[in-house]
Structure formats: structure tokens, C-alpha cells
């Protein structure tokens, strides 16, 4: 007898900033509500209190009512392991967790201390127990939790700049990154513990090189492979604000970046001219204000995104695919059908960036979704 299929959906960064926050999800809620477990990454603080911290480069927050909108749209588990989690201080951080939990959502990757931040959320999907963990490598000073201090679960990464031509000062260098040893060991221990309590473990990582097409940092693959070796069944990456490639390792799928999903970002002149923006706009040469996208000030690449889909049977992931999605002019995600020309645009883009990084993954279109296969790297 074949077990009834269980469906898990996962999406990228969420940060509505509008009077009716639920409206940003109006085109996808019907699909997400069919899932047995739905995961997303919350970027913004949900609070009306607080003062921006000095190290917050672009303080990001929304109204606490967003939490209820996420629940209504089908979400079950939300990572708050965001590089904006402490932007408005401790009170606003705790308000966010309270708002999410009051709406009936499970919060991972953040907590009132490090023990709570590392605690998994375990969802019972008709008898299959799925554990979720979340970590953050994009860490302003003081944003990670510690004993007696709130914040997110850290997965710090260190950078080494290697001069290639030692006798040529000022020439380009080679960049190496690697995981913080203590954080890596803590993550591995968390996964082992979660796997002992659940059938499947999903690990979310807020990481990577934002806005730069295709390129992955060395530490990302190091952490992803370590997580799978420790027992993780799926890795979902967020933060980069554009799609990154997909890899299959030991039969497990790694989504290096799911891109944005439901995010408002207006482009007032003061933001466009700010030093913070000027420092990062050079990362993507196509990043210019577009009057047709007044609430989505992101590079054109950021309009292409996906919903990750896992089909589970007999307590194992049997099939991993994705639904191509496009962000419309109102910053709303729209799931595409295969007859839409934008469907092929998203699939082609993912194939291109996956090939660029030598990941070897293959994609086949089946109906209105794209199935992921292990290829030859």
C-alpha cells in the first residue's frame, strides 16, 4: 500500500510594508494552503516599538498584523534568523516572536537566548514528523543570541583574502571563506538531536553573497554538506535577494537561495543616494530604479523566484521540485504555468547559474513544476 503523499513548501524572504499586508500574498495563498507544512523566512521586525540600532544598515520592520496574514496564507513555520532581526532593539525583537507565536506560527532560528534560538520546530504532518532549524551567517555585531541574550542562531563565516601575485601589491586577491568551528559543531549537534526526534530535518540558512548573480561563497557548500552529513534532509537558503543554483549531494537537495518571495521596498531618493545603497548597487550592474516597480526596488534578477516543493511518502522525501514564480509590479509573487513565457525565463536562469557554479544539477519540466535531478558536476 502506497502512503498518502505529504507536501512541504518553502519560500524565501518575506517583508511586507503596506496597509494591507495580506494582499502581497493574495496570488499564492490558495497554493500554499494546500501544503501540509509551509516554511518562509521573515526579514523584518514586526513591532511598533524600538529605536534603530547604530549598526542597522537599513532598519526593516512591519506591523505585527503581518503575522496573522502569514498564517492565513498557509504558513506554519517561520525563520526569524535574519540580518534585520535586532534592527529595532531587544523589545521589538521580542515583540516579533510574540506576534508570530500568537498567530499560531512556529518560530525557528531566533529566541530569548541561544538555547531557544537553536531549538527546532517539529511539525506533525499526518504522522510524519518534520523538524525545522534555522541559522544566520549575515550578522551585524550583537545580533546573534548568547546565554542570557536574545538574538538569532549564528552560523558565522570567516573571510581570508589571499594575495595571488605576492610580488605585485594592489593586484586582485582570491577570497576564501570558511565556517566558524564552534558554530558548525553546534549546528551539527542540533541536527543530530532533531533527527532523533523527527523523521525529516529541514535546515534554513540565511547566507551567501547578495545581489551578485550565480556566485556562491566557499563557506556555503562547506556548511551545507556538513549539515547533510549530520542528518539534514533538505537545505533552503535565503538572504541573497536573487536566485542561486541548486545542488544535489548524497541524494539531498540544497537550494542555495530561494530569492525574495513577498517583500516591499520603495526607492525614495534618500535611499537611492544613501551611502549604504551606493556601497551595494555596484554588485548588480542592472540595479536601477524602475518606475514600473514602485514598491520593489530590486535588480531585475530579483523578480524571478521559486517555491520549493518536497513530496514526502513513507517518511522520506521522494521528490523535490520547484514552482517557478515571478514578482509582479505590485511586489506580489505569482506562480507561473508552463505556458507562460516567464516560466521558461525562470527555469533558464536557474539552469544558467547552476551550470556557472559547476553544480551539475539537472531540471525537467513536468506539468507546471520543475523536478530536480542529480547530474554530473
N, C-alpha and C positions, 0 to 999 in steps of 0.2 A: 504494500500500500504506500503510495507516494504522499508525503506530508504536504499539507497546505502551505503555499508559498507565503513568506513574510517579506515585506518590502521596507527597506530603510532608505530614506532620502537624506542627503547632506548638501548644504549650500554654503556660500561664502559670506562676506562681510555685510552686516546689516546696521544701518544708522539712519532711520527716517528723521526728517526735520521738516514737518509740515503740520498744519492744523488737524488734519485727519490722517494720522499715521498709518491706519489700517489700509488706506487707499493705495499705498505703494505696493501692496501685495494682492490687489484685487484680481489680477490676471492669473495668479498662480495658486491661490488658496484652495481651489477645488482639486487641484492635483496633489498638493501637499497633504490635504486632509484624507487622501486615500492611503497614505503611508502608515505603517504600524509604529514607526519611530522616525521622527524628523529632527534633524540637528542643524543648528546655524551658529554663526559667530557674531556676537554683539560687539560692535566697535565703540558705541557711545555710552557715556554715563546716562542713567535715567534718574534725574533728580532736578529739583528747582532750588537746591541749596548749594553752597560752596563758593569758593574763590579759586580761579585757575592757579595751579602751582607754577613756579618760575620756570621749571624745566618742561612744561607742556608746550610743545611747538605749535599745535593747532588745537586748542581746547575744544573738545567734542562732547556734546550732550543733547539729550532729548527729553521729552516729557515722560513721566512714569507710566502714562496710559499706553505707551508703546508696548509694554509687557503684555497687556491684555490683547492687543492687536496681534502679537506673535502667536499667542495661544489660540486665538480664533482662526488664524491662518493655518494651523495644523502643527506648529512646533511643539516638541516635547522636551528637548534638551538644548540648552544654550551655553556656549562657552563665553565667559567674560574675561578670558586670558588675552586682553587687548592692550596695545601700547597706549591706549587712552583711558585705561581703567581708573587711574588715580588723577586724571586731569583736573578735577574739581575738588580734590581733597578727600579725606577719610569719610566724612559724613555722607558726601554724595556717592562715594563708592559703596558704602553700606546700604544707602537708600536703593541703589540699583539692585543689589542682591535681594533686598526685601521686596521690591516691586516684582521681580521675576518670580520669586517663590510664592508670593501672594496670588499671582496669576496662575499658579499651578505648573510652573516650569521648573525643571531641574537645572541647577547651575553647576558648571564644572570649570576648573581652571582658575578659580578665584575664591577667596574666603577670608574669614576674620583672622586667620593665622595660616601658617604654612601647612599644617595638618589638614585643615579644612580645604585649602586650595588644591591639595593633591588627592582629595577623596573622589572616587568615581561615582558617577550616577549610573545606577543599574535599572534598566527598563525591561519589564517582563512583556515580551511580545508573544502572546498566546502560547506561553510555555517555554519560549526561547529567551534566555536572559542575555541582554546586550549591555556591556559596560562601556561607558564613555569617560575618557580622560582628556585633559587639555593643558597645554603648556605654551609659554610665550618666550621667544628669543628676541623680540623687539622691545627693549627695556630701558626707558628713561630711568634715571637714578631714583631709587627708592620706590619703584613701582612693584617690585616683587615682594611676596609675603615672606615673613620670617616668624620665629617663635614670638607670639605676642604682638605681631604687627600684621595688619591686613594688606592684601595685595594679590597678585596673580602667581601662579605656579611657574617658576623660572626654568627655562632651558637656555642658559646663557651660551653665547658663542664668542670665541676669541679670534682676533684677526692678526695675521702676521704678513708684513709686506717684505717680499724678497726682492732685492735688487738683482736684476738679471745680468747686467753688464757691470761688474764690480769696478771697472776702471773708467766708467762713464757716468759721473754724477748727474743727476737730474733726468736720466732716461727712465722710461716706463718700468714699473715693477710688476711682479707676479703676486697676486693676492691669494693667501691661504687662510682658510677658516676652519676651526675645529671646536667641538663641543666641550663645555666646561665639565671636567671629570665628575665632580660631585653631583651636578645636576643630571648628568647622563645616568649615573648609577641609581639616583633616586627615581628617575623615570622608569628604568628597567625594573626596579623593585615594585613600583606601583603597578606595572603591567602584570608582573608575576602574581601579585596579590589579587588583582582584578580578575585574572584568568582563572584563579582558583575559586572565584565566587560567581563566575558568569560563563556562558558558552562562547561568547564572542567579545572581543575588545576592539573598540574604535578609538584611535588616538588622533586628536586635533593638534596641529602645530601652527602657531602664529609666527611666521618666519619669512625668510627669503629677501630677495633684492627687489624693492618696489619699483614699479613703472618700467624697468628695463626689460625689453622683450626677451623671452626664452631663457636667459641666463640663470643658472642655479648656483648657489654658493656651496662650497665643498661640505660645510657642516651639515647641510640639509640631508644629503644622502647618508652621511655617517649616522645621523640620528635616526633617520627612517629605517635603515637596515638594522640598527641596534634594537629599535622598538619591535620590529617583526621577529627578530631572533629571540626576543624576550617573550613573545607570545601574541603580539598585536595582529589583528586580522585585517585591518584597514587603516590607512593613514590619510587624513584630509588636511590639506594645507590652506591657510588663509593669510591675509595681510598684503600681498604683493600688488593688489588692485588691478592686475591683469592676469589672464590665464598663464599657467606654466605647464610644462609637459607632464605626462603620466608615465609611471614606470611600474612594471610587474617584477617583484622579487620574491622568490620562493613561493610563487603562486599567489602572493598577496599584492593588492593594488595600492599604489602611492599616488595620490593626487597632490602634486606639489603646490598648486594654487588653484582654488575654485573661483578666483576673481571676486569682484563685488557681486552682491545679489539685490539688495534693497537699500540704497544709500543716496541721500540727498546731499549735495554740496554745491552751493551757489558760488558765483565768481564775482563778488564785489571788487571794485577797483583796488581797495586797500589790501585784499588778499593777493590779487594779481601782482601788485607792486611790492608785496612784503618780502623781506629778506628770506623768510622761511620758504616761501614758494619759489623764489628765484634760485635757491640752492638745489631744488629738486626738479624743476621743469626741464633742466638740461638732460635729465635721464631718459626722456622720451621726446624726440625731436618733433613729433606730431601734436604735442600738447599745447593747444591754443584755445582761447575762449571761442565757443561755438554758440551763436545766438539761438540755434535750433534746440540746444540742450541747456536751457537756462538754470536748471536745478541739478545738473550733473556735470560739474566742472572736472572732467577726467579726460585722458587721452582717448582717441577713437578706439584703440585696442580694448579699452575697459568696457566697451559696450557689448563685447562678446563674452558670454559666461555660460555656465552649465549648472544642472542639478545632477549630482552624483546619485546613482541608484544601485542598491545592492539587493539581490534576490536571494533569500535565505530559505533553506529547507533542511530538515533533519539536523538542525542546529549547526549548519555550516553555510558559508557563503558559496552559493552555486554559480552565481553570475554577477558580474559587475559591469555596469554600463553608465552612460550619461545621457541626459536630455539637453540638447542644445537650446540656449536661451539668448535673447537679445534684450538689452536695456533700451526702452523707448524714450521719446523726447520728454516724458513726464517722470523720468528716472525709475520707471516700473519695469520689472522683469516680465518678459513674455516667452513662454515655452513655445518653441517652433515646431511645425510639422515638416516632414521631409520635402514636401513640395514647395516650401518657402525658400527662395534663393539664399536667404540669410542662414539657413540650416547648413548648406554646404560651405558657406563662408566660415562658420564657427568650426566645423569639422576640419576643413582645410587648414585653418590657423593652428588648431591643436596638433594636427599631423606635422605641420611645418616646424613648430617649436619643439616637438618631441624628437623629431629627426635631428634638429640642430644640436640638441644636447646628447645625442647618441644613446637614447634610452631604449630604442628598438621596439617599442610597443606598436601593436597593430590595431586598427579600428575597422569594424564592419558595421554598416548601417542595416538595422533590422527594424522595419516599420519606421516609427518616429523616434527611435532611440539608437544609440551607438554603443556597440558591445566592444569591450576591451579584451585584447588577447596578448599573451606574451609572445614577443618576437625574438629576433636575434640582435642583441645590442652590438 
